Amino acid sequence: MDMNNIKTFALFGCIIFASTGCKKFLDVNTDPNNPLTVKEAQILAPVEINTSTLIVGGASANITAYWMQQLSINQPVPSLESYNITSVDANNTWGYYLYASVFENLRIMIAQAQTAKHYEYVGIGKTLFAYNLAITTDLWNNIPYTEGFNIPKNMHPKYDSQEAIYTTIQTMLDSALYYLHQLGSKVVPGADDYIYNGDVKQWEKFVYTLKARYYLRLTKAPGRTASLQADSALAALQQGLGANTDNALVAYPGTGQAESPWFVNTGEAAGGVVMAKSFIDSLITRNDPRLPVIATKNKTGIYVGRKVGDPLAISPDLISKVNTLYAGADANLYLATYSEALFIKAEATFIKQGAAAAAPVYQAAIAAHMTMLGIPAAAQQTYIASRPALTAANALQQIITEKYVADFLSPEVYNDWRRTGYPQLMPYQSEIVKSIPRRWPYPASELLTNPQPDQKATLADHVWWDAN
């Protein structure tokens, strides 16, 4: 585990330790074999920071940002950027962050809150569980779930199919809505909720947007039809995020050990993380006014990206870096945005009604992201007017290519690329590797302690919904 993660876990430990107090910790009458009981607020806050810092802003998003050619690293190949990912690289994300720190703590919080009738905590907990469950299955396909949380009684849990996991995700989000609609809880979240500060109505909008996201994910999944998935997504979006003020995000203070994860990921200690060439070039080619907000100029005053496999730059300062809106110490980390909701709506509308009906929604999606970035209205209009008119032949490509920019550094970029084939990327190729991986390898810890037939999958094997 690297030092940044150690610091983060130390912070989580401090939060929980401070809440229990030294007296309890040193009380000789306390059974050391039973964990201390903590309030839901003392579980929720660390889980939300874990989700944003170590999952959405962690190794999984960092590596897929390389693969999606938004970021590059000024290091020689082979590297994670050139698809040299091993089962050891997957250990922390699976074992420490997702299963131990997120899922297990959420299970405790949800069960405790249900017993106490603290319904808002149940609803938020189920939302976060479903959110992280989707990330897990999207990286690995089949994963432990129904038997995954009964250790040590069951040390070899079977893997549930991704199809079953996606059914569980939607059911869990429906359950989250049920609990969020309940009234009268004596204990409710507030400042311990770093995403919406306990605003239940905002959480409901987030849940509906997630439902739409996951419905649309299955447009090409076996046994599903694009039309039905689009219908479901459009129905959910009627109650989803409706403005940039609804964005689901974690705001980082930027001081001490509370810096934004992308500030850490792209800092000097990260080993030379810079902007990728294809992404920078695409923004330059389109005269995209978001370029100076997303990226910095290099030390000679121009925008330059790095292509994987290029010789090492003498100085990383010769290459553009991520600018402060996304990678400043106090930058927000976005879990879902209004612009993403509109891009989902644009694609679903195209599926159901065609390019002409999708066009105004697509334009609104671009404008929503530009507004979030502070782009002036006149510049927005000029850019949108310069884009090709949507047609039956180009609509999906145009929608997803623009969504690729609006979802900068989001895990959704990798999911959209696998699902649709857009944006069209030129993969790095070597004598061994010929294409961008379609999934992550199962972690070494699982291969050693819980061997399963699913683990025979290779990086080239598609997850269930990836029938592109």
Number of C-alpha atoms within 10 A of each C-alpha: 8 6 8 15 16 11 13 18 16 12 15 20 13 12 15 18 16 11 12 16 10 10 8 12 12 9 10 9 7 12 9 10 6 7 8 13 10 15 14 23 18 19 21 24 19 24 25 20 23 22 22 22 24 23 24 24 25 20 17 20 21 25 19 27 22 22 24 27 23 24 30 28 25 23 18 13 17 13 13 18 26 25 23 12 17 15 14 12 18 21 18 19 19 21 15 13 21 23 21 15 20 25 22 15 19 25 16 15 23 23 14 18 21 15 10 12 18 23 26 29 30 26 29 27 29 26 27 22 25 25 20 20 21 19 19 23 21 25 22 24 26 22 23 17 19 14 16 18 17 12 10 7 9 11 13 17 19 19 19 18 17 20 18 12 23 21 11 17 22 19 15 20 24 18 16 26 23 15 20 23 14 13 11 10 13 9 16 17 21 13 11 18 21 19 23 20 13 18 15 19 13 19 25 23 22 27 30 22 28 27 26 27 22 19 24 26 25 23 24 18 19 12 9 13 12 18 17 17 24 26 18 17 28 25 15 20 23 14 14 25 27 19 14 14 11 18 23 22 16 21 18 20 14 16 10 7 14 17 20 25 27 25 22 18 19 22 18 11 10 11 13 21 24 26 30 26 20 19 22 22 15 14 17 15 8 12 13 19 18 20 20 13 16 21 23 21 19 16 13 10 10 12 22 25 25 27 18 26 19 11 12 15 13 8 10 19 16 19 26 26 26 24 19 17 16 22 23 20 22 20 21 23 24 20 21 20 24 23 28 23 26 27 26 28 27 29 27 27 23 25 22 18 12 17 22 15 15 24 20 12 21 29 21 16 25 23 23 24 24 21 15 16 16 12 16 12 12 8 15 21 13 13 18 16 11 11 12 10 13 21 15 11 9 12 23 22 17 20 25 24 18 19 25 23 22 24 20 18 24 21 23 23 25 23 20 19 20 22 19 18 15 20 22 11 14 11 17 16 14 12 5 6 14 13 16 20 21 20 23 25 23 26 20 18 16 17 13 8 10 13 15 13 8 16 17 11 16 14 18 15 15 17 23 18 22 23 14 12
